[in-house]
Amino acid sequence: MTEEPRGLSPAEQDAWRTFVRLQSKLIGRLSHDLKTECDLSTADYAVLVNLTEAPGGRLRFLDLAGAVEWEKSRMSHHVARMTKRGLVTREPCPEDGRGAFVAATPAGRAAIAAAAPRHARAVRRLFVGPFTPQELNMFSALAKRLLEQLERDSLQDGFVPRRRQSHGLEARADRRQG
């Protein structure tokens, strides 16, 4: 049996640190743009994208938490803050007295409608723009390979992956807006 190396090779470390730095800077810039231009956090955006794309503009609370990969307590606190701002409401679930739906309000729908085209422009400028179409396709293929591996590892490790839907910065709403 061969022993696994203790640390990353220089090439592995460079690739990993570059990825972490890229992710941090990109998410930071996109977050800043959303906050300053639209007064939405990336968390608000993630919640609203998922709600506005769901049938009826609402999701069960736990499905929404799973869609954005958050723990129940984080989702609960965030939904409470968004409710105070008038972006979402909590609705009882008739089939399950303990369950609840989270629904986008008209103000929440207006906020995501205003933010999505701006967010799409920022994503194009910061992420899409530096790539040729071929490079973008390659990046997408490599990222999908990593995601598939993470999903396989999760299943092997006994981790139950949350239902795959969109995540805030994937912003499927952007595609609807342009």
ZIURGI-V559760 format. One record per residue. N is the residue number from 0. PSI is psi in degrees with one decimal (* if undefined). Layout:
n->{N:N}
psi->{PSI:PSI}
//
This chain:
n->{0:1:2:3:4:5:6:7:8:9:10:11:12:13:14:15:16:17:18:19:20:21:22:23:24:25:26:27:28:29:30:31:32:33:34:35:36:37:38:39:40:41:42:43:44:45:46:47:48:49:50:51:52:53:54:55:56:57:58:59:60:61:62:63:64:65:66:67:68:69:70:71:72:73:74:75:76:77:78:79:80:81:82:83:84:85:86:87:88:89:90:91:92:93:94:95:96:97:98:99:100:101:102:103:104:105:106:107:108:109:110:111:112:113:114:115:116:117:118:119:120:121:122:123:124:125:126:127:128:129:130:131:132:133:134:135:136:137:138:139:140:141:142:143:144:145:146:147:148:149:150:151:152:153:154:155:156:157:158:159:160:161:162:163:164:165:166:167:168:169:170:171:172:173:174:175:176:177}
psi->{127.8:142.9:137.8:140.5:147.8:-39.4:178.9:146.0:164.1:-41.6:-42.2:-43.8:-41.7:-46.0:-45.0:-50.0:-36.2:-43.5:-46.8:-43.8:-43.8:-49.2:-45.9:-47.4:-43.4:-48.0:-40.3:-44.8:-45.1:-38.9:-44.6:-45.9:-45.7:-43.8:-47.3:-35.9:-28.7:-3.7:37.8:141.2:165.9:-30.4:-44.5:-46.6:-44.7:-45.6:-48.4:-37.5:-48.6:-40.7:-44.7:-18.9:-9.4:150.3:128.7:2.6:24.6:156.2:152.9:145.4:-50.7:-30.7:-38.8:-43.9:-42.3:-38.3:-34.1:5.9:43.3:155.2:157.2:-42.3:-39.9:-43.5:-42.0:-46.7:-41.0:-41.7:-38.2:-42.9:-41.5:-32.8:-43.6:-30.7:-3.0:17.2:-28.7:164.3:158.0:134.9:142.3:152.9:112.1:-32.3:-22.0:106.7:-26.1:-20.6:166.1:154.9:151.9:130.3:144.5:136.2:170.2:-37.3:-38.0:-41.1:-42.1:-39.8:-44.4:-35.2:-37.5:-36.3:-34.4:-47.4:-35.5:-41.9:-41.2:-42.3:-42.7:-41.6:-42.7:-43.4:-45.5:-29.2:-51.0:-43.0:-43.5:-12.9:148.4:163.5:-38.3:-42.0:-39.7:-41.8:-41.2:-44.8:-45.8:-43.8:-42.7:-42.0:-40.8:-37.7:-42.9:-43.5:-43.2:-41.4:-42.0:-40.2:-41.9:-45.6:-39.6:-43.7:-41.8:-34.3:-1.9:4.6:129.4:108.3:146.0:157.7:129.1:120.7:-150.2:163.0:155.6:-50.1:-3.8:-35.9:66.8:-24.8:-28.9:-39.0:-31.9:-30.4:-10.2:*}
//
